Amino acid sequence: MIPYQIIEKKSLGLTLSESEIRTFIMGYSSGTIPDYQMSALLMAIFINGMTVEETLDLTRVMLESGNRMDFSAAPGFVADKHSTGGVGDKVSILLAPILAVLGIHVPMISGRGLGHSGGTLDKLESIPGFNVNLELKEWEDLVVHEGLGLIGQTGTICPADKKIYALRDVTATVRSIPLISASIMSKKIAEGIRGLVLDVKTGNGAFMQTLADSRKLANSLVSIGKGYGIRTTALITDMSQPLGFAIGNWFEMEESVKGLQGQGPEDLMAVTYALGAEILKMAHPELSQEGAVAMQKKTVADGSAFEKLKRITELQGGDSRVLDDLDKYSKAKFQKTIKSSKSGYLAGIDTMALGFAGIQLGAGRKMISDKIDFSSGIYMHCKLGDKIEIADDLLTLYCEDETKLSAVADQISAGFSFTETTPELPPLIVERIV
Amino acid sequence: MIPYQIIEKKSLGLTLSESEIRTFIMGYSSGTIPDYQMSALLMAIFINGMTVEETLDLTRVMLESGNRMDFSAAPGFVADKHSTGGVGDKVSILLAPILAVLGIHVPMISGRGLGHSGGTLDKLESIPGFNVNLELKEWEDLVVHEGLGLIGQTGTICPADKKIYALRDVTATVRSIPLISASIMSKKIAEGIRGLVLDVKTGNGAFMQTLADSRKLANSLVSIGKGYGIRTTALITDMSQPLGFAIGNWFEMEESVKGLQGQGPEDLMAVTYALGAEILKMAHPELSQEGAVAMQKKTVADGSAFEKLKRITELQGGDSRVLDDLDKYSKAKFQKTIKSSKSGYLAGIDTMALGFAGIQLGAGRKMISDKIDFSSGIYMHCKLGDKIEIADDLLTLYCEDETKLSAVADQISAGFSFTETTPELPPLIVERIV
C-alpha cells in the first residue's frame, strides 16, 4: 500500500494493519514520507481513533525505531514513574531520589514543558550547570550505580516518536489517547524498566479533563505496559488545582527540596508517596501500603533522599550549593500579589489558566526558541476549600518584566470562585487502575 | 487565533468563522502557514465536514485570493458548464463551440486528468500545437470576440485553490463535498460568468458514486452559485458506464469531432444537448426545452459548431487539419481486443477500472511528471443493455507499449457482468437540481 491509501483508509475510519503502520511510521522517520502526509494521517487518527491492536502496533514500531536499554545488570528492581502532565507537578524530582535510596533503579527520561504544563527537564536545568544531555553510557552508569539518572529523550531512543511528537505539537493532534499512549509507552518501554507507575492527571489543569477520558487513557497505558511484560499500574490523581504551591522552574525545585527536607505541602507529599508505594510494592510484593509509605517517609526524615538529590545534581554537573542554601538563588526582579475581592470558601481555580500564566511570565516557552526565566513563576497562598476573607492573598506573580504582571494578573483573577459553605472537593487520589 | 487553534477547532467538529478561514487560507497561500498544518486542517474538514456558511466563506476566500474576470463588455450571455468528472466525458469539447455559435460567451477554464478521470486540457493538447496556456488578455479577447476560449487555471485565478488542490491530491482529501464545492465554484465564479450548469456525475465511474452523495454535492454547488448571483442549475447524469465509446485523449477528440459532424454516440449527444439547454434557457427564458435542443442540433447539422471548433483550434495555435482528416492522426502501435467469454445482456461495467486502465495504457499520468501518449486509450464496442454473444468484441485497448496490453486486459475483463433478461438501467439524466 502506498502512503496515500493508508491515509485514506484511516480517514474513512478503517483499521490499519501492523505492516501499514510500520510502512508509514518508518517512511516518515526515514524522510521518504513528507510532513504533510504524516500530519494528514495524525489528524485522521486524532478524529477517528485507533483500536487497542493498532495502538500496540504503533507503540511497537516507534519502540523499534531506536535502541532499547538493558538494565539487567542492575542489582535492584528497575522502574519509573510517568505523569501525563499538569501544573505544579514536581513529583519526579522528589520521587526519583526517594526510590533510588530504597534500592530501586530509576532510568528516568523526562520531557520539557508542553502546552500549559511544566517539564522536569526545565526544572532540573534551573540548577546552574545541571546537564540533562548525558551520553547514554554515562546515564546507564548512573542508573546502575547511583539508582537514578535524569535525562531527556535522545536521538537514539524512539527517534520516530521524537519526530512525530514535534509535528503533533504544531498540528493540534496532541490530545489523542492512542497517540499519547504510543508516545509515552514506547519511550518507557525503551528505558528497559520492569515496573512502571503512571500518574494520570484529571481535572481542569490536565490534558484529559474529564474522569472518563483520564480513565480511558489510564487503561490504554496500563494495557500496553502489561502487553510488554512490565508491571504497570496507574493512579488517576486530581489536577483541579496546582500540586503544592509553587509553579515555575526554580520555585518548583525549591518546593521539592523543602519536600525532601520534611517541609513539603501535604498534597505533593501524598501523591509522591502514593506513586512511590506502587513501585515499592512491585519490587517487594510482601510490603503493605502503609509499610511502603513509611519507608519513603524515613528517607525524608533521615535526609538520605535529599543527599541523593544533591549527589545526582553534582554527578550531572549541577551546582548543589543552591540546594543547600535556597535563599542564595537570584530572585525575579518584579512581583505582584493578587488579593481576593471576595470572601467565602475557595471552590474553584482555573488551573490551566495558571499554567499558561506561568508561561507568559517566562516560566515556559511560547515558541521552541524562547529562553526560560528560571526565577519566574507563581506562588500560591491558598488551596481549594480554604476560608478566604476579602483582601487575603491568593497568589504572587514573579517576573523579570514588570509590564507583564498586570496583564497576567487580570487574566487569572477571574479564575477563582467561592462558595458560602465548605465546597465538595475531589479526592487527591481519584482511582487506581491495574 | 493562531493556526494551531483553528486546526484544533475544526478537529473537534466546531464551526470556523469567516476570519479564521481567511487567516488560514491566506496564510497558506502566502507561505506563512506550512503544508503540514494545511494538511491537518484539510483532513479535519474531510472527516468533520463544513457547514453551508463555512463552505461559502471558503469559496469567497479562495476566489479573492486571485483575479475575477469581467466580461461585462461581452455582447451576449456569459456562461459555462462544469463536470465533476468521469470516464469518456468529452462534453465540454462539443458544448463550448455549440454554445459559442448560439451567441453564448464561454470562458472555460478546464483541468487535467485527476484520479481515474480524464481532463479537457489533456484532450485539447492531443491536437498538435493547441495552446491551453494563453495570456489572460488573449483569452479574454477570444471569449468576447469568438464566444469561447479554452485554457487551464493560471497563477492569477484562485491561486489559493491551486496550491490547496495539489496538497489534497497527495493527502487523500479530494473526495470532500465542501472542499470540492469551494474549489470548483471559486474558479467558476472567477470566470465572471452569469450562468452555470453543473454536470454532477453519479455511479461507479464518478467521484461521488451514490445518488445521495451526488445530490448533496449538486445542492452544495448550486447554492454557492446562487449565493453569488449566478444562475446555476445542475444535472445529475449517469456515470455507470463511459460516456460515448471513446476513452483516451485523441480518441475522445475524434469522437467529439464526429459528434459535431452529426455522427456522435446517442448518450454523449443527449447529455451535451441537455446541459446546453440549461444555459440557453438561462440566456433566453422564453425558450422551451425542445427549442433549446433543436437550436443546438441545427449548429451540428449545418456544420457551424464544427467550424467554430476548428477556428478556435487555429486561434489557439492548433493544427486544425487533423480535425478535418481524422485518419491522418498517428495511431497507437499496439492494440488488443477483449472478447466476451459469456453471453447475455450487459448489466454492469466497472467504469472506474476502465478509467484507471486508460491511465495505465498511457492516456493519463500516474505521477505529475508523466508524459501522456495521446493515441493510447480504449474504444468500447458495447453499451449497458446490449445483447452479447460469446466471443463478441467488448472493447479494444490501444497502447504504445505492447507489454502493458495483457496485464490491463486481465484487470478489466472481470469488470463486465451479464444477466439473462434485459437489465434495468439507470436513466441517463437522473435528476435536475435548481
Interface residues (C-beta under 8 A of the other chain):
Chain A: Y4 Q5 I7 E8 S11 P34 D35 Y36 Q37 M38 S39 A40 L41 L42 M43 A44 F46 I47 N48 L167 V170 T171 A172 T173
Chain B: Y4 Q5 I7 E8 S11 P34 D35 Y36 Q37 M38 S39 A40 L41 L42 M43 A44 F46 I47 N48 L167 V170 T171 A172 T173
